[in-house]
């Protein structure tokens, strides 16, 4: 599966999750947006015959490394436990990555070690949209 990914420092982007600004990031945390751009896959068999497969998969993920002791982290765990699809938006200087509905795929159990410096929270979106940011 081919992926296109952008990774940002949190202070370089504006993040909204479930309609609320998300700012609970620590030193060294990252924001990553990746989507599956494997719409056309070209391949060649052992006899040299070429073929193409089209699957039109527009899914993607938003990955946030966050402080598990922050107030917003508890809200994220509530979203995961409720299996709620929420809007997620990441706006950089050049693009606006967004979806109307994303779900947390793997919340990290921080009770195993209370001294986690940060944990990764992954939202999966079935349709990840990317729009260019234009300046007026």
C-alpha positions as CSV (number, residue, x, y, z in Angstrom):
1,X,0.0,0.0,0.0
2,X,1.5,3.3,-1.0
3,X,1.1,6.1,1.5
4,X,1.7,9.8,1.3
5,X,2.6,11.3,4.7
6,X,3.2,14.8,6.1
7,X,4.7,15.2,9.5
8,X,4.6,18.5,11.4
9,X,5.7,20.0,14.6
10,X,2.5,20.9,16.6
11,X,3.2,24.6,16.7
12,X,3.4,24.7,12.9
13,X,-0.2,23.6,12.5
14,X,-3.7,24.3,13.8
15,X,-5.4,21.2,15.1
16,X,-9.1,20.7,15.8
17,X,-10.7,17.5,17.0
18,X,-14.4,17.1,17.6
19,X,-14.8,20.8,16.9
20,X,-12.4,21.8,19.7
21,X,-8.9,23.2,19.3
22,X,-6.3,20.7,20.4
23,X,-3.1,22.1,21.9
24,X,-1.9,19.5,24.5
25,X,1.4,18.7,22.9
26,X,4.8,18.4,24.6
27,X,8.4,18.9,23.5
28,X,9.2,16.5,20.7
29,X,5.6,15.6,19.9
30,X,4.5,15.4,16.2
31,X,1.4,15.6,14.1
32,X,1.3,13.3,11.1
33,X,-1.3,13.0,8.3
34,X,-1.1,10.1,6.0
35,X,-3.5,8.9,3.3
36,X,-3.6,5.9,1.0
37,X,-3.0,7.2,-2.5
38,X,-2.9,3.7,-4.0
39,X,-5.7,4.5,-6.5
40,X,-3.9,2.8,-9.4
41,X,-1.4,0.0,-8.9
42,X,0.7,-1.0,-11.8
43,X,2.5,-4.4,-11.8
44,X,4.2,-6.8,-14.2
45,X,3.9,-10.6,-14.0
46,X,6.8,-13.1,-14.5
47,X,6.1,-13.2,-18.3
48,X,6.4,-9.4,-18.6
49,X,2.6,-8.8,-19.0
50,X,1.5,-5.5,-17.4
51,X,-1.7,-4.9,-15.5
52,X,-3.3,-2.1,-13.5
53,X,-5.7,-2.3,-10.6
54,X,-7.9,0.6,-9.5
55,X,-9.3,0.6,-6.0
56,X,-10.2,4.2,-5.3
57,X,-9.2,4.1,-1.6
58,X,-9.3,7.6,-0.2
59,X,-8.8,6.6,3.4
60,X,-6.1,8.1,5.7
61,X,-5.0,8.6,9.3
62,X,-4.2,11.4,11.6
63,X,-1.6,10.6,14.2
64,X,-1.0,12.8,17.2
65,X,1.6,12.3,19.9
66,X,0.2,13.9,23.0
67,X,0.8,14.1,26.8
68,X,-1.3,11.4,28.5
69,X,-1.7,13.6,31.6
70,X,-3.3,16.5,29.6
71,X,-7.0,17.3,30.0
72,X,-7.7,16.8,26.3
73,X,-6.3,13.3,26.4
74,X,-9.1,12.2,28.6
75,X,-11.6,13.6,26.1
76,X,-9.9,11.5,23.3
77,X,-10.2,8.4,25.4
78,X,-13.9,9.1,25.9
79,X,-14.3,9.4,22.1
80,X,-12.5,6.1,21.7
81,X,-14.6,4.3,24.2
82,X,-17.8,5.6,22.7
83,X,-16.7,4.6,19.2
84,X,-17.7,8.1,18.1
85,X,-16.7,9.4,14.6
86,X,-15.7,13.0,14.9
87,X,-14.5,15.7,12.6
88,X,-10.7,16.2,12.6
89,X,-8.8,19.1,11.0
90,X,-5.1,19.9,10.6
91,X,-4.2,23.2,8.9
92,X,-0.7,23.9,7.9
93,X,0.7,26.8,5.9
94,X,0.1,25.0,2.6
95,X,-2.8,22.6,3.1
96,X,-5.9,21.9,5.1
97,X,-6.3,18.2,5.9
98,X,-9.7,17.2,7.1
99,X,-12.5,14.7,7.5
100,X,-16.1,14.8,8.7
101,X,-15.7,11.5,10.6
102,X,-12.7,9.8,12.0
103,X,-12.4,7.2,14.8
104,X,-9.6,6.5,17.2
105,X,-8.1,3.1,16.2
106,X,-5.7,2.3,19.0
107,X,-5.9,4.3,22.3
108,X,-2.9,3.6,24.4
109,X,-3.4,2.2,27.9
110,X,-1.3,4.6,30.0
111,X,-2.0,2.7,33.3
112,X,0.7,0.3,32.4
113,X,3.4,2.9,33.0
114,X,2.5,6.3,34.6
115,X,5.6,7.9,33.3
116,X,4.8,7.9,29.5
117,X,6.3,11.2,28.1
118,X,3.8,11.0,25.3
119,X,1.5,8.6,23.6
120,X,0.3,8.3,20.0
121,X,-3.4,8.6,19.2
122,X,-4.4,7.5,15.7
123,X,-7.6,8.6,14.0
124,X,-8.7,6.6,10.9
125,X,-10.7,8.4,8.3
126,X,-12.5,6.6,5.5
127,X,-12.4,9.8,3.4
128,X,-9.4,12.1,4.1
129,X,-9.7,15.4,2.1
130,X,-6.8,17.7,1.3
131,X,-7.4,21.3,0.2
132,X,-4.7,23.9,-0.6
133,X,-4.4,26.9,1.7
134,X,-4.7,30.1,-0.3
135,X,-3.7,33.5,0.9
136,X,-5.8,36.5,0.1
